[in-house]
Amino acid sequence: MSDRLTFMMGKFEATFPIDRQYSDNHLWLQKHGDVFRVGLTAYSVRLLQDVYFLDWTVDAGVQVRRKQEIGEVESSKALSSLYAPVDGVLVGFNEDLLDDPSAINTDNYGNGWLFSMQTESPLLTAQQYLDELGAGWEKAQRTIKGQVNEG
């Protein structure tokens, strides 16, 4: 059995290690001592492409709510808001990324983690996350191609 699952984004592979949990807003969470480290999944890194700027709009130690805006990431594709994956306490940030966020692109499941948090909220397994990606892939492709009419 493999230690990761793969989702095909057209001709591109996005892999998801099974040793961590996932949120529906395309972040992974992995237990690291008494906190979870949080980072962008391969799916979100692929959509963003080259991330070159990261900024936080909340401070460490604050209580955050699921889907609360906590920062933003700028890439060659867009400026995107970052949202808390679950309710919890945002404990700290990966300070190395503030000076050089390139690890998000090259090592998103390792040194490219974004922040750490404490939470008791339920999360998705890698398989559940993959199932959600599959269910929403057609709509995601239309959105990516700009074919969705808002309104």
N, C-alpha and C positions, 0 to 999 in steps of 0.2 A: 504494500500500500504506500502511495506517495505521501510525502509530508506537505504537499501543496496541491491545490485545485487550480484548474485553468479555465478561463472564460475567453472565448474568441470574440474580439471586437473587430468584426470584419476579418481582415487578414492578420491582425495584431493579437498576440497573446497577452492576457493580463493574468498574472498568477497571484494566488492567495494562500499564504501559509496557514495550515490547519491548527497551529499552536497558539492561535490568538482568536479574539472575538471581533465582531464587526458591527458597525452601526449602519442604519439605512441612509445616512448622509455620506457614505463612502470614506469612512475613517476606520482604522483598525485600533484595537485596544489589547495590550498585552500586559499581564501582571508582572510587575517589577518591584519586588519587596512588598510594601503595603500600599502601593499605588499602581495605577495603570499608566503605561506609556501609550501615547496616542499619536498616530501618523496617518498620512494619506494612503489610500489603497492604490494598487497598480492601475485600477480603473480610473480614479480621479487624476493620477499623475499623467496618464495617457491623454485624457481629455484636456488637461491644462497645458500639457507639453512643457516647455522650458520655464520652470519657476525661477525667477530672479529677485523677488522681493517678498518679504514677510513682515507683517506688523501686527501687534496685539492691541486691542482696544479695552482689555480688562487687565487687572492686576492679579498677580499670584495671591492665593489665599482667599479668593472670593468664591461664593456659592454661585453656581451657574445652573441654568435650566436648559433642558433639552431644546435644541434649535435656537438658543440665544446666540446672537452674533458676538464673537469673541475676538475677531481679528480679520485680516485680509491677506490674500496672497496675490501677487501679480506675476503673470507669466506672459509668454509670447502670444498667447491666445486672448487673455482677458484679465481684468481685475475682478477677483472673486472674493466674496465674504466667506469667512470660516465660521462655522456654527458648532456649538457644543454638541457632542454626540449623544449625551445622556445627562440627566440631573446629577450633580455632584459638586465637589470642591476642586477648582483648578489649583493645583499645588505649585507648579512651576513650569518654566519654559526651557526648551533646548536653546540655551544662549548662543551656542556655536552657529546656529542657523541665522541669527540676526545679522551677523557679519558676512556670512557666506551660505546662502540657502541651497547651494548646488547639491548637497547630500539628499535633498528631497527628490531630485531627479535621478541620482545615481545609486542611492541606497535607502529607498523609502521605507523598507522594513527593518532597517538597522539604525545607522547614525543619523538618518533623516527623520527621526521621530520629532514631533512638533512640541508637545507639552505633556505633563503628567497630571493625573487627576485621581481623586478618590470617588468611588461610586459603588452603589449597591444595585443599580438599575440593571434590568435584564438586557442582554445583548444577543446578537445573532451568531450562530456557528458559521464557519466558512461555507458549509454546504447551504445553509439557509440564505446567506448573503448571495451566493452564486445563483440560487433559485430566484431571488428577487431581481438580480441583474438580468437574468434570462427573460423574466416576465415583462420587464420594462425596456428591453433592448430596442424594439421596433420604434417606440416613441422617442427614445434617446437618439436614435439615428436620425429621425426626422428633425429633432431639435438641433442636433449638430449641423445638419445640412440647411437649417433655416427654413424648413418647410412647414413649420407649425404656425398656424394663424392664431395669434392671441386675440381674445376678445370675445 
